Amino acid sequence: MKILAIGPLPPPLHGQSFADRMAFDSLSRTDDVTVIDTTIERGFAGNRLPPIWSPKRIARIVSILWRDAPKMWRRYDVDYMSVGVSFRTLMRFAPYMTAALVKGEPYVLHTHSAMLYDNFVASSPVKRSIMAFFLRRAARVIVLGDRIARATAHIVPPSHISVCANGVDDSLFVDSISEPSADGTVRVLFLSNLMEAKGIFELFEAFRLSEEGYTLALAGAVESEAVRKELDRLMSEYPGRVRYEGVVTGEAKRRLLAESDVLVLPSRNEGQGIAILEAYASGCAVVTDPSVGGIGDVFRDGVNGVACDHRDPRSIAVAIRNAAIRAAFFAGNNLKEAVKYSSGAFAARIKNILEESLRSGSRLY
């Protein structure tokens, strides 16, 4: 296939840019892929977007569109777009979707959040109409799990919704679970950007409730000065037991996962949680809240780890303790589960959906 692949690429590193890099690279090995990188800012901004009418932001968007106009107007078999789920972030792709409609090419929208329907409902009638116009003309709307698909079906007919779980960097896969620490210490890991929406403050409080034999490693970009101050405070309270690893990739990430017993992700807003899948591949037990976003599509309490209430630090602390007790059991289950999240399996899912979009036609109405 001749594919135009559009979406944000790292840096900064987050779930969407990571998945885009994996998908675009994998598709490029088998198909003719032209890439448009839509990243505006290379610095990490956490959950905060710059002012919409910022002159710098507008100038950057215009420069990207000007830079990539020749690519946008060439002919392709299918346009594959990794889009945002708010009105604002979806409209970033309006020029690309419009170009596809003018050319009569099918376009596929890949969403990486569980919030599309919530944002749609919260938007004004005019914004809902515009969002629906573009969403319903997509050959396919890709979501992360069945739960998100059911919500999205209130906007887009189910026949045009495809489910595609995320993938994991193959270098993170291990053949066997790691040995427990020699001194019996429980090694807890938080692997995500340190953001309020990821439950970072609840995790800090949960650690304070934990017993003496626990350590906590944190890896990811720090969202704000408030998070930084609280992190520094926690490290000063528990010297030697809490450490911050910064943003980790490659071998550093592999080492950190391989030496951990329990991965904790008490997020309040999560599409699926690539860190959860990475923990599976690395043989870690997981503590998370399956009621959040699409986490429940890939995580089962008592099978992959222990469920918690992400709003309650005590619940998180108890779940960590219970996960540690059966860490070897959960790790074994997760190594078996991880096979379906390999980069090859992920790429095959994407390619199948793109091929289906060619057979089904370019739009609904």
Beta strands, then each sheet from edge to edge (+ up, - down):
strand 1: 2-7
strand 2: 32-37
strand 3: 78-83
strand 4: 107-111
strand 5: 140-143
strand 6: 161-163
strand 7: 186-191
strand 8: 214-219
strand 9: 242-244
strand 10: 262-265
strand 11: 285-288
strand 12: 305-307
sheet 1: 2+ 1+ 3+ 4+ 5+ 6+
sheet 2: 9+ 8+ 7+ 10+ 11+ 12+
end
